[in-house]
Amino acid sequence: MRLDVDNLACRRSGRRIFAGLTFALEPGGALAVTGRNGAGKSSLLAILCGRLRPDAGRITVVGVGEATLPECLHAVGHRDGLKSALTAGENLTFARDLLGAARLTPRDALERMGLGHAHDLPVAYLSAGQRRRVALARLLVCARPLWLLDEPTAALDVASQEVLARLMAEHRAGGGLVIAATHQALGLTDAMELRIEPSGGEPAPPADEGLEDWT
Amino acid sequence: MTRAILALLARDLRLASRVGGSGALSLVFFLMIVALVPFALGPDLNLLSRIGPAILWLSAVLATLIGLDRLFQADEEDGSLDLMTAAPVPLEGVVLAKVVAHWLTTGLPLTLASPLFGLLVALDGTAMASTAATLAVGTPALSFIGAVGAALTASIRRGGLILAVLVLPLMIPTLIFGVSAAQAATGGTVPFLVPLAVLAGLTLIAAVVGTVAAAAALRWPE
């Protein structure tokens, strides 16, 4: 799929968060959204998710048939969307049945995230980092072309960050798209950077030299 | 789409059966209110059996409110609602699945238990059967009306009280026709089926309006 965002503006509670945001993502592309705290990184992701109405601008998706943008994406954010009372396996089975387009089984997806032993454990027993890994395992149980990641490495240890980097590389190699809001280098090679400036400033032009140097 | 709705229904039923679920709680709350009334009114069996259907209906309305405040709020807080927005199902389908799950865990147990609890307020067989029948027809309306309030207060912390203030007035028509149908069965000038048909109509209207309104409230929280 191809994603075009044109002149997007966001307003929350009457206050303008950002304006004039324009970018395009080709298959296999990645976008790192950066900016100071409160610049509107999460708001941008919320607009893409369909949870927030844009103030102006247009979002176009090409090459997914009839599906709407929210139906083409996976979102993993601060709120992990897991039910504490259910086991990790039950949470993933529910996500797979709800979202459709099943790929890996929940057990295999958890194995990939190094959490195979947690399949039958209630999520309430897991640590913050383990919960985040269960939420990331959702990316693997259903196939969706666009991954929206909000601070995906928060609470993750170094080994898991490497697993995540590898997953994102595989996803992009298969023609998938990744948009990540982050303060840290994620190991996204050749990613464009979109810096959201306060009070509706122009976004920085895409930088092609990778993201190793902007931590 | 059906698969997603069934998955949602199964998940909510499973959650209600786990620790912290509100399934059994509303039934116990129902029992509490019904049991308190005879203590308050005294052992006047004629009075109790006359107002019995009204007491059962009032208790059912209040017991429906238990767990209603968490209907969407719990999913809003932990991000599950974002997951549901991304599902290939319109939000109306999500609301429908969650309300049906809510009714299966509160309205249906209340209906099934009402003949038993009718003993506490000295109902005879006919009154028990008619009250249970009206509850079966009317409690879905309570769940659907409540869902609108639950969707509006989903992002408000401690919105339970606001929810009650919002939805209780909207439940008045259901309460009126529920009680009058239950009482029409044991005597009176109106045949049983007339208020029951109005009650069924109210439930159908609530099912449509409630589903659409709750989905609209969830769609754009700001």
Contacts between the chains, C-beta under 8 A, distances in Angstrom:
chain1	res1	chain2	res2	distance
A	12	B	222	6.6
A	13	B	222	7.2
A	49	B	82	6.0
A	49	B	85	6.4
A	49	B	86	6.8
A	50	B	85	5.5
A	50	B	86	7.7
A	51	B	82	6.0
A	51	B	85	6.0
A	51	B	221	7.8
A	52	B	222	7.0
A	53	B	220	5.9
A	53	B	222	7.7
A	67	B	88	7.3
A	70	B	85	5.5
A	70	B	86	4.8
A	71	B	86	6.6
A	71	B	87	7.6
A	71	B	88	5.0
A	73	B	86	6.3
A	74	B	86	7.3
A	75	B	82	5.7
A	75	B	83	7.8
A	75	B	86	6.5
A	77	B	79	6.4
A	77	B	82	7.2
A	78	B	79	7.6
A	79	B	77	7.1
A	79	B	78	5.6
A	79	B	79	2.9
A	79	B	82	7.1
A	80	B	78	6.9
A	80	B	79	5.9
A	81	B	78	6.3
A	81	B	79	3.9
A	81	B	80	4.8
A	81	B	82	6.2
A	81	B	83	4.5
A	82	B	78	6.6
A	82	B	79	8.0
A	82	B	80	7.8
A	83	B	11	7.4
A	83	B	15	6.1
A	83	B	78	7.0
A	83	B	80	6.8
A	84	B	78	7.8
A	85	B	15	5.8
A	85	B	18	4.0
A	85	B	19	6.5
A	85	B	20	6.2
A	85	B	21	7.4
A	86	B	11	7.4
A	86	B	14	6.8
A	86	B	15	6.9
A	86	B	18	7.4
A	90	B	11	7.8
A	90	B	14	7.2
A	94	B	7	5.7
A	94	B	8	7.9
A	94	B	10	7.9
A	94	B	11	4.8
A	95	B	83	6.4
A	97	B	3	5.8
A	97	B	4	6.5
A	97	B	6	7.6
A	97	B	7	3.4
A	98	B	4	4.9
A	98	B	7	5.0
A	98	B	8	6.4
A	98	B	83	6.6
A	98	B	84	6.9
A	98	B	87	4.8
A	98	B	89	7.8
A	99	B	4	7.6
A	99	B	83	7.4
A	99	B	86	6.5
A	99	B	87	5.7
A	99	B	88	7.4
A	100	B	3	7.2
A	100	B	4	6.7
A	100	B	87	7.7
A	100	B	88	5.6
